[in-house]
């Protein structure tokens, strides 16, 4: 009997020891799980904090830039100007298979007489005088501008004295056009050369080069296909002075405007009247 009781006690002790060991193992495992869970939670919180501190401002800035570009695009291409203060000009590009895959390449320009009466009128005078016919787009810088309007030995008398000396319109904050993508302005110091903004160049606003018109989306598609491989100072102006044949040899991918003409003209009768086909 005593022996049997001892065996029972031994078995009971073994069971209790095994139960305690199992309980301890479970506690340890639970602690490990809790530690792992806490580690995951802490790691998640640290990641969230880093995102808020570092990534979010960058992402916000990027989206703000995209929003600005979108807003600029909307203002440039979709907002319809007051038809009583606008003219429409089309500049047809000369066919050049090295640049364009299509023969229908037109840069269409809406002149904003309501926002820039002096500059838009000066440009219109030049168009009517056929000044921009057969000129080369001699300066094209990626994401910056496409510039044209240099012609050697041209009589500047087509511009009125006021236009020759004053083509910078009074800037009205919140109303005057800014140098955003899709706008056109006179180049600084020139009364004949103009440039199209291929990117957001609002820094030029401070230099007094305010745009006088906007380019349509199709026109910007043409401008975006202009050859950008020539850098400033490679002899473009000197070559243009030599003549078209010299340009074709030295700069075969330099785009040329075939002709510019007024399609719709600003009138005081509150409409836009077609003038002629260009």
C-alpha positions in Angstrom: 0.0 0.0 0.0 2.8 2.4 1.0 4.6 1.6 -2.2 1.6 2.2 -4.3 1.0 5.5 -2.6 4.5 6.5 -3.3 4.1 5.7 -6.9 0.9 7.8 -7.0 2.8 10.7 -5.4 5.6 10.4 -7.9 3.2 10.3 -10.8 1.4 13.3 -9.4 4.6 15.2 -8.9 5.7 14.4 -12.5 2.4 15.6 -13.8 2.6 18.8 -11.9 6.2 19.4 -13.0 5.2 18.7 -16.6 2.2 21.0 -16.3 4.4 23.7 -14.8 7.0 23.3 -17.5 4.3 23.5 -20.1 2.8 26.6 -18.5 6.2 28.2 -18.4 6.8 27.4 -22.0 3.4 28.8 -22.9 4.2 32.0 -21.0 7.6 32.3 -22.7 6.0 31.7 -26.1 3.3 34.3 -25.2 6.0 36.7 -24.2 7.9 36.1 -27.5 4.7 36.6 -29.4 3.9 39.8 -27.5 7.5 41.0 -28.1 7.2 40.3 -31.8 3.9 42.0 -32.0 5.2 45.0 -30.1 8.1 45.1 -32.5 5.8 45.1 -35.5 3.7 47.8 -34.0 6.7 50.0 -33.2 8.1 49.4 -36.7 4.8 50.4 -38.3 4.6 53.5 -36.1 8.2 54.5 -37.0 7.4 54.0 -40.7 4.3 56.1 -40.4 6.2 58.9 -38.7 9.0 58.8 -41.3 6.3 59.0 -44.1 4.6 61.9 -42.5 7.9 63.8 -41.9 9.8 63.1 -45.1 7.6 61.5 -47.8 4.4 63.4 -47.4 5.8 66.9 -47.9 7.6 65.8 -51.0 4.5 64.0 -52.3 2.4 67.1 -51.5 4.9 69.3 -53.3 4.9 67.0 -56.3 1.1 67.0 -56.5 1.1 70.8 -56.0 3.5 71.1 -58.9 1.3 68.8 -61.0 -1.8 70.8 -59.9 -0.1 74.0 -60.9 0.8 72.6 -64.3 -2.8 71.3 -64.7 -4.2 74.6 -63.7 -1.8 76.4 -66.1 -2.8 74.0 -68.9 -6.5 74.6 -68.1 -6.0 78.3 -68.2 -3.9 78.2 -71.4 -5.9 75.7 -73.4 -9.4 75.4 -72.2 -10.4 78.8 -70.8 -12.1 80.7 -73.6 -11.1 84.3 -73.8 -13.5 87.1 -74.3 -14.1 86.9 -78.1 -14.4 90.6 -78.3 -10.7 90.9 -77.3 -9.0 88.1 -79.1 -7.4 87.3 -82.4 -6.4 83.9 -83.8 -3.1 83.4 -85.7 -1.9 80.2 -87.4 1.8 79.5 -88.2 2.3 76.7 -90.6 5.5 74.7 -90.3 7.5 73.9 -93.4 7.5 70.2 -94.2 10.7 68.6 -92.8 10.7 64.7 -92.6 13.6 64.9 -90.2 11.4 66.6 -87.6 7.7 65.9 -88.3 6.0 62.7 -89.2 2.9 64.6 -90.4 2.5 67.3 -93.0 -0.3 69.0 -91.0 1.8 70.9 -88.4 0.3 74.2 -87.3 1.0 76.3 -84.2 -2.2 78.1 -83.5 -1.9 81.3 -81.3 -4.7 83.1 -79.5 -3.7 86.8 -79.0 -5.1 88.3 -75.8 -5.7 91.9 -76.6 -7.6 92.2 -73.4 -4.6 91.3 -71.3 -1.7 92.6 -73.4 -3.0 95.1 -75.9 0.5 96.6 -76.9 2.3 93.3 -77.4 -0.5 91.5 -79.1 -1.0 94.4 -81.5 2.7 94.5 -82.3 2.7 90.8 -83.0 -0.4 91.2 -85.2 1.3 93.9 -87.2 4.3 91.6 -87.8 2.0 88.8 -88.9 0.1 91.0 -91.3 3.4 92.2 -92.7 4.5 88.6 -93.3 7.5 89.1 -91.1 7.4 85.6 -89.7 7.0 83.9 -93.1 10.0 81.5 -93.7 11.8 82.4 -90.4 13.6 79.6 -88.6 12.9 78.5 -85.0 16.6 78.9 -84.2 16.5 78.2 -80.4 14.7 75.2 -78.9 15.6 74.2 -75.3 14.0 71.2 -73.8 11.4 72.1 -71.2 12.2 75.8 -71.6 11.4 77.8 -74.8 11.2 77.6 -78.5 12.3 81.0 -80.0 11.9 82.5 -83.5 11.8 85.8 -85.3 15.3 86.7 -86.3 15.5 88.0 -89.9 18.6 89.8 -91.3 18.0 93.0 -93.2 14.4 93.5 -92.3 12.7 96.9 -92.4 11.4 97.6 -88.9 9.2 100.4 -90.1 6.1 98.2 -90.2 5.9 98.8 -86.4 4.5 102.1 -85.2 6.8 104.2 -83.1 4.8 103.2 -80.0 5.2 99.5 -80.8 8.9 99.9 -81.4 9.6 101.6 -78.1 6.9 100.2 -75.9 5.6 96.6 -76.3 5.7 95.8 -72.6 2.1 96.1 -71.2 1.3 97.2 -67.8 1.3 94.2 -65.5 -1.9 93.6 -63.5 -1.4 91.0 -60.8 -3.9 88.2 -60.9 -4.9 89.2 -64.5 -1.8 89.4 -66.7 -0.6 86.1 -68.2 2.4 84.4 -66.6 5.1 82.5 -68.4 3.5 79.1 -68.0 3.6 76.3 -70.5 1.7 77.1 -73.7 2.1 80.9 -73.6 3.9 83.2 -76.1 5.9 86.4 -75.3 8.4 88.7 -76.9 12.0 87.9 -76.1 13.7 90.4 -73.8 15.1 93.3 -75.6 13.5 92.4 -78.9 10.5 93.9 -80.7 10.3 91.1 -83.2 11.6 87.8 -81.7 9.1 85.8 -79.7 9.3 82.6 -77.7 6.8 79.9 -76.7 7.1 78.5 -73.2 7.6 74.8 -73.3 7.6 74.6 -69.5 6.7 76.5 -66.4 8.9 79.6 -66.6 7.2 82.0 -64.2 10.6 83.2 -63.1 10.6 85.2 -66.3 7.7 87.3 -65.1 10.1 89.3 -62.9 12.1 90.2 -66.0 9.1 91.9 -67.5 8.6 89.3 -70.3 4.9 88.9 -69.9 3.0 86.7 -72.5 0.5 88.2 -74.9 -1.1 85.0 -76.1 -1.6 81.3 -75.7 -1.0 78.2 -77.8 -3.6 75.5 -78.4 -2.9 71.9 -77.2 -2.4 70.8 -80.8 0.0 73.6 -81.3 2.0 72.6 -78.3 2.1 69.0 -79.6 3.9 70.5 -82.6 6.2 72.6 -80.5 7.1 69.6 -78.4 8.4 67.8 -81.6 10.8 70.5 -82.5 14.4 69.4 -82.6 16.3 70.2 -79.3 19.8 68.9 -80.2 21.3 72.3 -81.0 22.7 74.3 -78.1 23.1 78.0 -77.7 26.1 79.5 -79.4 26.6 76.9 -82.2 26.4 79.6 -84.9 22.6 79.5 -85.6 22.3 83.3 -86.1 25.4 83.5 -88.3 24.2 80.7 -90.4 20.7 82.2 -90.9 22.5 85.3 -92.1 24.1 83.2 -94.8 20.7 82.1 -96.1 18.3 79.2 -96.1 20.6 76.9 -98.1 23.4 77.3 -95.4 20.9 76.5 -92.7 19.8 73.3 -94.5 23.4 72.1 -94.7 24.6 73.1 -91.1 21.3 72.7 -89.2 19.1 70.3 -91.3 16.8 69.7 -88.3 16.2 73.3 -87.6 12.4 73.9 -88.0 11.2 76.6 -90.3 7.8 78.4 -90.4 6.4 78.4 -93.9 3.9 81.2 -93.2 1.8 82.9 -90.5 -1.6 84.4 -91.0 -4.6 85.8 -89.2 -7.5 83.4 -89.1 -9.8 85.3 -86.9 -9.5 88.9 -86.1 -10.4 91.0 -83.0 -13.4 93.2 -83.8 -15.5 95.6 -81.8 -18.7 93.9 -83.0 -18.4 91.2 -80.3 -17.6 88.4 -82.7 -14.6 86.7 -84.3 -14.8 87.0 -88.1 -12.8 84.6 -90.3 -10.4 86.6 -92.4 -8.7 84.2 -94.8 -7.2 80.8 -95.1 -3.4 80.7 -94.4 
